[in-house]
Amino acid sequence: MDKKMAEELESRAESMHISKSAYCKIVLQQWIDSKKKLNLGEK
């Protein structure tokens, strides 16, 4: 993960007063619930 993305995750988690791992868990659960395909790749 690049630095900009990590900082964005940290900022969003702080704004919700939760940990970064809790925020990531919320985001991943929303993705799973959406049933959308996840495309992984490196740039």
Legacy VTK file of the C-alpha trace (Angstrom):
# vtk DataFile Version 3.0
C-alpha trace
ASCII
DATASET POLYDATA
POINTS 43 float
0.000 0.000 0.000
1.385 3.380 -0.877
1.878 6.133 1.690
-0.956 8.317 0.382
-3.486 5.492 0.708
-2.259 4.601 4.196
-2.563 8.226 5.304
-6.103 8.403 3.878
-7.133 5.267 5.801
-5.633 6.688 8.976
-7.394 10.022 8.480
-10.789 8.408 7.860
-10.416 6.099 10.861
-9.459 9.018 13.113
-12.464 11.036 11.919
-14.711 8.157 13.019
-12.790 7.734 16.310
-11.975 4.093 15.549
-8.791 2.149 14.850
-7.421 1.685 11.351
-8.098 -2.040 11.550
-11.731 -1.427 12.575
-12.153 0.991 9.654
-10.646 -1.520 7.208
-12.969 -4.214 8.562
-15.985 -1.949 7.899
-14.823 -1.179 4.348
-14.141 -4.838 3.566
-17.521 -5.902 4.954
-19.268 -3.320 2.771
-17.394 -4.663 -0.252
-18.321 -8.274 0.602
-21.957 -7.276 1.082
-21.973 -5.522 -2.309
-20.986 -8.794 -4.058
-18.769 -6.814 -6.452
-15.655 -8.414 -7.921
-12.344 -7.204 -6.520
-9.510 -6.807 -9.027
-6.064 -6.905 -7.453
-3.039 -5.644 -9.297
0.234 -3.861 -8.889
1.110 -0.550 -10.443
LINES 1 44
43 0 1 2 3 4 5 6 7 8 9 10 11 12 13 14 15 16 17 18 19 20 21 22 23 24 25 26 27 28 29 30 31 32 33 34 35 36 37 38 39 40 41 42
